[in-house]
Amino acid sequence: MIKLHPRILEKEGKKEFAVLPFEEFERLTEELSAYEDLRDLRSAKAQEERASSSSLGDIRKELNI
């Protein structure tokens, strides 16, 4: 878990922005990218499991080789 140290900036008494130290921002960006990659990998794997397939032997028979 990333420990964040945000500074909250307010405008007219309402929270408007959160400012992070640059190193924390970079780490958070890297973690989000890794999460997106993992999500995409899981999605591709699920799609692959639903795809039809043929064995090499079946393909050779179809192609007469």
N, C-alpha and C positions, 0 to 999 in steps of 0.2 A: 504494500500500500504506500502510495506517495504521500508524504507529509507536505501539505501546502501552507504557505504563509501569505495569504492574500491581504492586500490593503484595500479597504472598501472606500470608494469615493462617493460622496453624496451630492445631490443637486436639489436644492430647495427642500432639504430634510428627507429626501427619498434616496435609497441606495440606487446608484446609477451605473457604477463600474466596479469591477474587481481587478486589481493590478497584482500581478505575480512577479517575483524575482525571475529574471530571464532563465536561469538554470532550471527552475521548477517548471517554467513554461515549456522549455525544450523537452524535459523529461515527460511531461504530460502529453506533449505532441507525439513523442516516440511511442508511448504506451497506447495511445489511441490508434496510431498507425498499426501497431502490432495486433491490437484487438480487431481492427477492420480486416487485416490479412487473415486472421484466424477465422473470423466469421465467413469470409469469402471461401476459404478452404473447406470449411464445414458444409457450406452450401453446394460447392462443386462436388464434394464427396457424396452428398445426399442425391444429387442429380445423377451421378455416375451409377449409384446403386439401383436407380430406377430404369436405367438405360438397358436396351436389349443388347445381347452380345452373342457371338458365335465362336465356337472353338476353332483352333487352327485346322484341325482335322476336317471339320465341316466345310471350312472355306476351301481347303484343298480339293475336297470332293466336288464342290460346286464348280471349281475352276478346272477340274480334271488334271490336277498336277500331283 
